[in-house]
Amino acid sequence: MKTNSFLIAMLVAVLPSLSKAQNAQPGWTLKQCIEYGLKNYGGIRLAQYQVETANQQAREAISQYLPQVTGSGTFTDNIKLQRSVIPANTFGNPEPLTIAFGQKYQTNVAAQATQTIYDKTLLLGIKANEPNKKLAELNNRQTQEEIVYNVAKNYYQVFVSQQQIALLKDNMARTQQVLAILKLQRDNGVIQPVDYTNTEVSYNNARSQLVLAENSLELALNQLKFQMGVSQDQPLMLSDSNIVKQLPKVQKQDFDYHNLVSFQQGERNLDLQRINMERTKAGYLPTLSANASYGTLSFSNEFKGAFQNFLGFGTVGLRLSLPIFDGFRRDAQYQQNKLTVLTQEEQQRLNTESFKLQYNNAESQLVRAKTNTENDDRTVKLAQEVYDITTLQYKQGTKSLTDLLNADKSYREAQSNYINSLINYYQAQLDLEQSQGTLLNFYNQL
């Protein structure tokens, strides 16, 4: 696409006095505003927390395949020992015997360890770490792109509001000059008082429009502060005299939806859903784990002896678990997961077509916005030329006051149309950058 050098010349021609005033005032450039927003806007911290959460989830998944060791200790005071009956004629006794087994105090200290040898569901959980972390990183990138888009959009809105205010002030200054001439003509009886009154009404209308424009500027500044993460009480002066030079030189390029964060997020979500489907299916497979334990045990009828003369014991073993029948619960879960994957695959195909549509529309909109801006620029110059000539002819007495007021109205309408087309042009450029996934490149090239 063509560069926007014509916009630079246009603004220099239409707003020379404003440019000089702005150049004398240092302020925030567009890149500085975006850079500040990328560091201070609350949403970026939330995205960073998501990345760290994904890292901790990865650690949790790996931990389930590492040894699990627990320790325990118990102390028991058998207030009344349980008794057992030994049948008669046992050990040569003709009568049944009632005997209490154990002693009053018992202390047990032990440690147990288990190690998973094979569990497909845990292995698949570890496999999910990579797409899960990638998804968190993509969410972080998406947040960054949103900050770039929102800060730039509101920066342009502030800039255009400032231009609108400058134009209104310029119009009011011209109208005041006309009023001064009309006042003399009215006082000398050259014109009717109603002619002066009509011009005064036009001046008052412009003053009301100026109040509205100044209010719009304040709202736009407040919104920009919010998108940057700046306190609402902090003053913000923009260095917008060079804003047109900062506009991106959008180049026509082949559209590749694989570069879009939204597409990549959909792919990573699909990866996670497919892994989840595999984990459900892996529930049919056996699991194998090893276990070991070691402890010491002490008995005594005296409290002090309960912590002496410990006797050791230990075990090692394997545990094999094989699912046999669960009432088809796992099969129902697997079918649900399968349908979820099919749904997301179809949604991804629909999203791909939507991405292409958004890009084509954004590209067409930029072409239209550029054409409208060029046309409105020419119209402003023509309307200014007509107004200047009409003003001169009015002073010479060859044009009526009605002609002068009509020329002034046309000039003001042309300026207003230009302002609207300018903001549409900025917006179209941002939308194209967003549709092709190059907002971060746009920021880096400012």
VOZAMAR-49363 format. One line per 2 residues: number of its first residue (from 1); their letters; for each residue x, y, z of C-alpha. Coordinates in nm, 2 decimals, decimal comma, always signed. Example, Ala and Ser with C-alpha at 12.3 -4.5 7.8 and 13.67 -1.06 7.14 Angstrom:
REM VOZAMAR-49363
1 = as = +1,23/-0,45/+0,78  +1,37/-0,11/+0,71
***
This chain:
REM VOZAMAR-49363
1 = mk = +0,00/+0,00/+0,00  +0,11/+0,36/-0,05
3 = tn = +0,26/+0,55/+0,24  +0,06/+0,82/+0,40
5 = sf = +0,29/+1,11/+0,33  +0,00/+1,30/+0,17
7 = li = -0,15/+1,32/+0,52  +0,16/+1,49/+0,65
9 = am = +0,13/+1,76/+0,38  -0,24/+1,79/+0,44
11 = lv = -0,20/+1,86/+0,81  +0,08/+2,10/+0,75
13 = av = -0,14/+2,29/+0,50  -0,45/+2,30/+0,71
15 = lp = -0,31/+2,33/+1,06  +0,02/+2,52/+1,05
17 = sl = -0,03/+2,73/+1,36  -0,14/+2,42/+1,56
19 = sk = +0,17/+2,23/+1,45  +0,40/+2,51/+1,57
21 = aq = +0,23/+2,52/+1,91  +0,24/+2,14/+1,95
23 = na = +0,61/+2,12/+1,85  +0,69/+2,36/+2,13
25 = qp = +0,53/+2,13/+2,39  +0,70/+1,80/+2,49
27 = gw = +0,47/+1,51/+2,56  +0,40/+1,14/+2,53
29 = tl = +0,45/+0,98/+2,19  +0,23/+0,69/+2,07
31 = kq = +0,51/+0,44/+2,13  +0,58/+0,57/+2,48
33 = ci = +0,21/+0,54/+2,57  +0,20/+0,18/+2,44
35 = ey = +0,52/+0,09/+2,62  +0,39/+0,23/+2,94
37 = gl = +0,06/+0,03/+2,90  +0,25/-0,29/+2,83
39 = kn = +0,42/-0,25/+3,17  +0,15/-0,10/+3,39
41 = yg = -0,20/-0,20/+3,26  -0,36/-0,44/+3,50
43 = gi = -0,45/-0,69/+3,24  -0,08/-0,76/+3,15
45 = rl = -0,02/-0,87/+3,51  -0,32/-1,11/+3,50
47 = aq = -0,18/-1,26/+3,18  +0,16/-1,31/+3,35
49 = yq = +0,00/-1,48/+3,64  -0,16/-1,72/+3,40
51 = ve = +0,18/-1,81/+3,26  +0,32/-1,87/+3,61
53 = ta = +0,01/-2,08/+3,69  +0,07/-2,30/+3,39
55 = nq = +0,43/-2,35/+3,50  +0,32/-2,46/+3,84
57 = qa = +0,06/-2,69/+3,69  +0,34/-2,85/+3,49
59 = re = +0,53/-2,91/+3,81  +0,22/-3,07/+3,97
61 = ai = +0,17/-3,31/+3,68  +0,53/-3,43/+3,69
63 = sq = +0,52/-3,47/+4,07  +0,26/-3,74/+4,04
65 = yl = +0,52/-3,96/+3,87  +0,78/-3,90/+4,13
67 = pq = +0,81/-4,10/+4,46  +0,55/-4,03/+4,72
69 = vt = +0,69/-4,06/+5,08  +0,48/-4,02/+5,39
71 = gs = +0,57/-4,06/+5,76  +0,34/-4,13/+6,06
73 = gt = +0,37/-4,18/+6,42  +0,11/-4,30/+6,68
75 = ft = +0,10/-4,33/+7,05  -0,17/-4,54/+7,21
77 = dn = -0,28/-4,57/+7,57  -0,50/-4,89/+7,59
79 = ik = -0,72/-4,78/+7,88  -0,88/-5,13/+7,88
81 = lq = -0,73/-5,40/+7,67  -0,95/-5,61/+7,45
83 = rs = -0,98/-5,97/+7,57  -1,01/-6,29/+7,37
85 = vi = -1,14/-6,63/+7,46  -0,93/-6,94/+7,41
87 = pa = -1,15/-7,26/+7,37  -1,13/-7,53/+7,64
89 = nt = -0,88/-7,81/+7,61  -0,64/-7,57/+7,44
91 = fg = -0,29/-7,59/+7,59  -0,42/-7,87/+7,82
93 = np = -0,67/-7,64/+8,00  -1,01/-7,81/+8,06
95 = ep = -1,19/-7,47/+8,08  -1,20/-7,18/+7,83
97 = lt = -0,95/-6,91/+7,91  -1,00/-6,53/+7,88
99 = ia = -0,68/-6,36/+7,79  -0,59/-5,99/+7,71
101 = fg = -0,34/-5,95/+7,43  -0,11/-5,65/+7,41
103 = qk = +0,02/-5,40/+7,67  -0,11/-5,08/+7,81
105 = yq = +0,11/-4,84/+7,61  +0,21/-4,87/+7,24
107 = tn = +0,43/-4,65/+7,02  +0,45/-4,68/+6,64
109 = va = +0,67/-4,48/+6,41  +0,67/-4,57/+6,04
111 = aq = +0,75/-4,43/+5,68  +0,58/-4,54/+5,36
113 = at = +0,69/-4,48/+5,00  +0,52/-4,55/+4,67
115 = qt = +0,65/-4,52/+4,32  +0,43/-4,53/+4,01
117 = iy = +0,59/-4,76/+3,75  +0,33/-4,74/+3,48
119 = dk = +0,02/-4,52/+3,46  -0,08/-4,40/+3,11
121 = tl = -0,31/-4,13/+3,25  -0,03/-3,97/+3,44
123 = ll = +0,20/-3,98/+3,14  -0,06/-3,81/+2,93
125 = gi = -0,11/-3,55/+3,20  +0,27/-3,47/+3,17
127 = ka = +0,22/-3,45/+2,79  -0,04/-3,18/+2,84
129 = ne = +0,21/-2,95/+3,00  +0,35/-2,82/+2,67
131 = pn = +0,02/-2,71/+2,51  -0,10/-2,58/+2,84
133 = kk = +0,20/-2,35/+2,89  +0,19/-2,25/+2,52
135 = la = -0,18/-2,15/+2,57  -0,09/-1,93/+2,87
137 = el = +0,19/-1,76/+2,66  -0,06/-1,70/+2,38
139 = nn = -0,30/-1,55/+2,62  -0,02/-1,32/+2,74
141 = rq = +0,05/-1,22/+2,38  -0,32/-1,16/+2,31
143 = tq = -0,33/-0,93/+2,61  -0,03/-0,74/+2,47
145 = ee = -0,20/-0,70/+2,13  -0,52/-0,57/+2,29
147 = iv = -0,32/-0,31/+2,49  -0,14/-0,20/+2,17
149 = yn = -0,48/-0,18/+1,98  -0,67/+0,00/+2,26
151 = va = -0,39/+0,25/+2,35  -0,34/+0,34/+1,98
153 = kn = -0,71/+0,37/+1,91  -0,76/+0,61/+2,21
155 = yy = -0,44/+0,80/+2,13  -0,58/+0,87/+1,78
157 = qv = -0,91/+0,97/+1,93  -0,74/+1,22/+2,15
159 = fv = -0,54/+1,35/+1,86  -0,84/+1,40/+1,64
161 = sq = -1,04/+1,56/+1,92  -0,75/+1,81/+1,96
163 = qq = -0,76/+1,88/+1,58  -1,13/+1,93/+1,60
165 = ia = -1,09/+2,19/+1,88  -0,82/+2,37/+1,69
167 = ll = -1,04/+2,39/+1,38  -1,34/+2,52/+1,59
169 = kd = -1,12/+2,79/+1,74  -0,99/+2,89/+1,40
171 = nm = -1,35/+2,91/+1,27  -1,45/+3,12/+1,57
173 = ar = -1,16/+3,35/+1,51  -1,26/+3,41/+1,15
175 = tq = -1,62/+3,46/+1,26  -1,51/+3,72/+1,51
177 = qv = -1,33/+3,91/+1,24  -1,65/+3,91/+1,03
179 = la = -1,85/+4,02/+1,33  -1,62/+4,32/+1,38
181 = il = -1,68/+4,43/+1,02  -2,05/+4,36/+1,04
183 = kl = -2,08/+4,57/+1,36  -1,93/+4,87/+1,19
185 = qr = -2,16/+4,82/+0,89  -2,46/+4,78/+1,12
187 = dn = -2,37/+5,09/+1,32  -2,33/+5,29/+0,99
189 = gv = -2,66/+5,15/+0,86  -2,50/+4,96/+0,57
191 = iq = -2,66/+4,63/+0,67  -2,97/+4,52/+0,85
193 = pv = -2,93/+4,43/+1,22  -3,06/+4,08/+1,14
195 = dy = -2,76/+4,02/+0,93  -2,53/+4,08/+1,23
197 = tn = -2,76/+3,87/+1,45  -2,75/+3,57/+1,21
199 = te = -2,37/+3,58/+1,21  -2,37/+3,61/+1,59
201 = vs = -2,59/+3,30/+1,61  -2,34/+3,11/+1,40
203 = yn = -2,06/+3,22/+1,63  -2,25/+3,10/+1,94
205 = na = -2,32/+2,77/+1,77  -1,95/+2,72/+1,71
207 = rs = -1,88/+2,81/+2,07  -2,13/+2,54/+2,19
209 = ql = -1,96/+2,29/+1,96  -1,63/+2,38/+2,11
211 = vl = -1,76/+2,30/+2,46  -1,88/+1,96/+2,34
213 = ae = -1,55/+1,90/+2,17  -1,35/+1,99/+2,48
215 = ns = -1,57/+1,75/+2,68  -1,51/+1,47/+2,43
217 = le = -1,13/+1,54/+2,45  -1,15/+1,50/+2,83
219 = la = -1,34/+1,17/+2,80  -1,09/+1,04/+2,54
221 = ln = -0,79/+1,14/+2,76  -0,95/+0,96/+3,06
223 = ql = -1,01/+0,65/+2,85  -0,65/+0,66/+2,72
225 = kf = -0,52/+0,68/+3,08  -0,72/+0,38/+3,18
227 = qm = -0,59/+0,17/+2,88  -0,23/+0,28/+2,98
229 = gv = -0,27/+0,20/+3,35  -0,22/+0,57/+3,44
231 = sq = -0,39/+0,73/+3,74  -0,69/+0,94/+3,64
233 = dq = -0,55/+1,22/+3,85  -0,22/+1,23/+3,66
235 = pl = -0,20/+1,49/+3,38  -0,12/+1,35/+3,03
237 = ml = +0,02/+1,57/+2,75  +0,05/+1,40/+2,41
239 = sd = +0,32/+1,48/+2,16  +0,08/+1,44/+1,87
241 = sn = +0,24/+1,69/+1,62  +0,43/+1,40/+1,46
243 = iv = +0,15/+1,14/+1,50  +0,10/+1,11/+1,12
245 = kq = +0,47/+1,03/+1,08  +0,42/+0,76/+1,34
247 = lp = +0,14/+0,59/+1,15  +0,24/+0,24/+1,03
249 = kv = +0,34/+0,19/+0,67  +0,10/-0,10/+0,61
251 = qk = +0,23/-0,32/+0,34  +0,01/-0,55/+0,14
253 = qd = +0,11/-0,91/+0,22  -0,02/-1,26/+0,18
255 = fd = -0,27/-1,34/+0,46  -0,17/-1,63/+0,68
257 = yh = -0,42/-1,71/+0,95  -0,16/-1,93/+1,12
259 = nl = +0,00/-1,61/+1,25  -0,31/-1,51/+1,44
261 = vs = -0,32/-1,56/+1,82  -0,68/-1,66/+1,80
263 = fq = -0,61/-1,95/+1,56  -0,31/-2,07/+1,76
265 = qg = -0,52/-2,06/+2,08  -0,78/-2,28/+1,91
267 = er = -0,51/-2,53/+1,80  -0,37/-2,55/+2,16
269 = nl = -0,71/-2,60/+2,30  -0,77/-2,88/+2,05
271 = dl = -0,44/-3,04/+2,16  -0,55/-3,03/+2,52
273 = qr = -0,90/-3,18/+2,43  -0,73/-3,46/+2,23
275 = in = -0,50/-3,54/+2,52  -0,80/-3,54/+2,76
277 = me = -0,97/-3,79/+2,53  -0,66/-4,01/+2,54
279 = rt = -0,65/-3,99/+2,92  -1,01/-4,11/+2,94
281 = ka = -0,93/-4,41/+2,71  -0,61/-4,48/+2,91
283 = gy = -0,83/-4,55/+3,21  -0,89/-4,90/+3,06
285 = lp = -0,52/-4,99/+3,10  -0,37/-5,15/+3,41
287 = tl = -0,15/-4,95/+3,65  +0,16/-5,08/+3,83
289 = sa = +0,33/-4,92/+4,13  +0,59/-5,02/+4,38
291 = na = +0,56/-4,97/+4,76  +0,79/-5,00/+5,06
293 = sy = +0,75/-4,92/+5,43  +0,96/-4,94/+5,74
295 = gt = +0,88/-4,87/+6,10  +0,95/-4,94/+6,46
297 = ls = +0,71/-5,05/+6,74  +0,74/-5,05/+7,11
299 = fs = +0,51/-5,20/+7,38  +0,51/-5,15/+7,76
301 = ne = +0,29/-5,16/+8,06  +0,48/-4,85/+8,19
303 = fk = +0,46/-4,51/+8,03  +0,83/-4,46/+8,03
305 = ga = +0,89/-4,80/+7,86  +0,67/-4,70/+7,57
307 = fq = +0,95/-4,50/+7,42  +1,22/-4,76/+7,47
309 = nf = +1,32/-5,10/+7,32  +1,17/-5,03/+6,97
311 = lg = +1,14/-5,33/+6,74  +1,18/-5,27/+6,37
313 = fg = +0,97/-5,40/+6,08  +0,95/-5,34/+5,70
315 = tv = +0,78/-5,44/+5,38  +0,83/-5,41/+5,00
317 = gl = +0,58/-5,50/+4,73  +0,41/-5,43/+4,40
319 = rl = +0,06/-5,33/+4,33  -0,12/-5,41/+4,00
321 = sl = -0,46/-5,26/+3,94  -0,67/-5,37/+3,64
323 = pi = -1,01/-5,21/+3,57  -1,27/-5,48/+3,49
325 = fd = -1,62/-5,32/+3,47  -1,74/-4,97/+3,56
327 = gf = -2,09/-4,98/+3,43  -1,98/-4,81/+3,10
329 = rr = -1,91/-4,49/+3,28  -1,57/-4,44/+3,12
331 = da = -1,70/-4,52/+2,77  -1,96/-4,25/+2,82
333 = qy = -1,69/-4,00/+2,92  -1,48/-4,10/+2,62
335 = qq = -1,77/-4,04/+2,38  -1,83/-3,70/+2,54
337 = nk = -1,47/-3,61/+2,49  -1,47/-3,73/+2,13
339 = lt = -1,78/-3,51/+2,06  -1,60/-3,21/+2,22
341 = vl = -1,30/-3,26/+1,99  -1,52/-3,29/+1,68
343 = tq = -1,71/-2,97/+1,79  -1,39/-2,77/+1,84
345 = ee = -1,24/-2,90/+1,51  -1,55/-2,77/+1,32
347 = qq = -1,54/-2,45/+1,51  -1,18/-2,40/+1,42
349 = rl = -1,27/-2,44/+1,05  -1,55/-2,18/+1,09
351 = nt = -1,31/-1,95/+1,27  -1,06/-1,98/+0,99
353 = es = -1,31/-1,86/+0,73  -1,41/-1,58/+0,97
355 = fk = -1,04/-1,47/+1,00  -1,02/-1,45/+0,62
357 = lq = -1,34/-1,25/+0,60  -1,21/-1,00/+0,87
359 = yn = -0,88/-0,95/+0,68  -1,05/-0,89/+0,35
361 = na = -1,30/-0,65/+0,50  -1,02/-0,46/+0,69
363 = es = -0,82/-0,43/+0,37  -1,11/-0,30/+0,17
365 = ql = -1,20/-0,06/+0,45  -0,85/+0,08/+0,45
367 = vr = -0,86/+0,14/+0,08  -1,20/+0,32/+0,11
369 = ak = -1,08/+0,52/+0,42  -0,77/+0,63/+0,23
371 = tn = -0,97/+0,74/-0,07  -1,22/+0,93/+0,15
373 = te = -0,94/+1,11/+0,33  -0,77/+1,22/+0,01
375 = nd = -1,10/+1,34/-0,13  -1,19/+1,53/+0,19
377 = dr = -0,84/+1,68/+0,19  -0,90/+1,82/-0,16
379 = tv = -1,24/+1,94/-0,05  -1,10/+2,13/+0,24
381 = kl = -0,85/+2,30/+0,02  -1,12/+2,40/-0,23
383 = aq = -1,36/+2,52/+0,04  -1,08/+2,72/+0,20
385 = ev = -1,00/+2,88/-0,14  -1,37/+2,96/-0,20
387 = yd = -1,40/+3,11/+0,15  -1,09/+3,33/+0,10
389 = it = -1,20/+3,46/-0,23  -1,56/+3,52/-0,11
391 = tl = -1,42/+3,70/+0,20  -1,21/+3,93/-0,03
393 = qy = -1,51/+3,99/-0,26  -1,73/+4,07/+0,03
395 = kq = -1,49/+4,33/+0,16  -1,49/+4,47/-0,19
397 = gt = -1,87/+4,48/-0,20  -1,91/+4,23/-0,49
399 = ks = -2,04/+3,95/-0,27  -2,33/+3,95/-0,03
401 = lt = -2,32/+3,85/+0,34  -2,53/+3,54/+0,25
403 = dl = -2,25/+3,43/+0,01  -1,99/+3,48/+0,28
405 = ln = -2,19/+3,29/+0,54  -2,25/+3,00/+0,29
407 = ad = -1,89/+2,98/+0,21  -1,80/+2,98/+0,57
409 = ks = -2,05/+2,70/+0,64  -1,91/+2,49/+0,35
411 = yr = -1,56/+2,54/+0,48  -1,66/+2,42/+0,83
413 = ea = -1,85/+2,12/+0,69  -1,55/+2,02/+0,48
415 = qs = -1,32/+2,04/+0,78  -1,56/+1,83/+0,99
417 = ny = -1,58/+1,57/+0,72  -1,20/+1,56/+0,70
419 = in = -1,17/+1,51/+1,07  -1,42/+1,21/+1,05
421 = sl = -1,24/+1,06/+0,76  -0,90/+1,10/+0,94
423 = in = -1,02/+0,90/+1,24  -1,17/+0,64/+1,01
425 = yy = -0,84/+0,61/+0,84  -0,65/+0,56/+1,16
427 = qa = -0,90/+0,30/+1,27  -0,88/+0,11/+0,94
429 = ql = -0,51/+0,09/+0,97  -0,53/-0,06/+1,32
431 = dl = -0,80/-0,30/+1,21  -0,59/-0,43/+0,93
433 = eq = -0,29/-0,48/+1,16  -0,52/-0,67/+1,40
435 = sq = -0,67/-0,88/+1,13  -0,33/-1,00/+1,01
437 = gt = -0,18/-1,04/+1,36  +0,09/-0,78/+1,33
439 = ll = +0,00/-0,53/+1,60  +0,32/-0,61/+1,80
441 = nf = +0,52/-0,54/+1,48  +0,33/-0,22/+1,44
443 = yn = +0,43/-0,12/+1,79  +0,80/-0,22/+1,74
445 = ql = +0,82/-0,01/+1,42  +0,69/+0,31/+1,56
***
